[in-house]
Amino acid sequence: MAKQNNQFDFGDAWVPTESFVLYEKIIEDRGSKYSVSVGHVKNRDEIKQFLKQLKSNKKYTKADHNSWAARISRDGVLYQTKSDDGESGAGQVILRAMQGSDVTNCVVCVTRWFGGVKLMGDRFKHVQDAAQYGLSQVQL
């Protein structure tokens, strides 16, 4: 897991309080279904544990894509990483949503079950909407 876009953390970002929150079937389009999970993480091992917890549910292990991104602050430096999990560009879309929400020490995973119809550009909108939904719910 490579660090990307290292930046300074000025300490004004918000941090989720829960280690794992799941919002299921928040978007459905042409047979595809999306869920989002959000959690507080402080390091690579906690990201792995978060994903392990998500995939402990068989339907998430069998999902077509579990795309995710994480932002972690350590010693005043902000580390960012992402994974598309076969959904090209989805990790970057999630990361941009996280940057826009100014969240740190957080992982967001958008899960998609493919419904048989290619969504073309709409899939990016759904990934973005799912990520923003999860972040907004956790921030309440």
KAWOPE-V433136 format. One record per backbone hydrogen bond with DSSP energy under -0.5 kcal/mol. CO is the residue of the C=O (numbers start at 0). NH is the residue of the N-H. Records with the same first field share a line. If there is no record, write none. Layout:
BEGIN
CO = NH  NH
END
This chain:
BEGIN
3 = 79
6 = 77
7 = 9
13 = 103
17 = 39
20 = 37
21 = 23
22 = 35
26 = 33
28 = 31
29 = 116
31 = 28
32 = 112
33 = 25  26
34 = 110
35 = 22
36 = 108
37 = 20
38 = 106
42 = 46
43 = 47
44 = 48
45 = 49
46 = 50
47 = 51
48 = 52
49 = 53
50 = 54
51 = 55
52 = 55
53 = 56
55 = 57
56 = 59  60
57 = 61
64 = 111
66 = 109
67 = 82
68 = 107
69 = 80
70 = 104  105
71 = 78
73 = 76
75 = 8
76 = 73  78
77 = 6
78 = 71
79 = 3
80 = 69
82 = 67
83 = 86
85 = 87
86 = 89
88 = 92
89 = 93
90 = 94
91 = 95
92 = 96
93 = 97
94 = 98
95 = 99
96 = 100
97 = 101  102
98 = 101
101 = 13
103 = 15
104 = 40
105 = 70
106 = 38
107 = 68
108 = 36  110
109 = 66
110 = 34
111 = 63  64  113
112 = 32
118 = 121
119 = 122
120 = 123  124
121 = 125
122 = 126
123 = 127
124 = 128
125 = 129
126 = 130
127 = 131
128 = 132
129 = 133
130 = 134
131 = 135
132 = 136
133 = 137
134 = 138
135 = 139
END
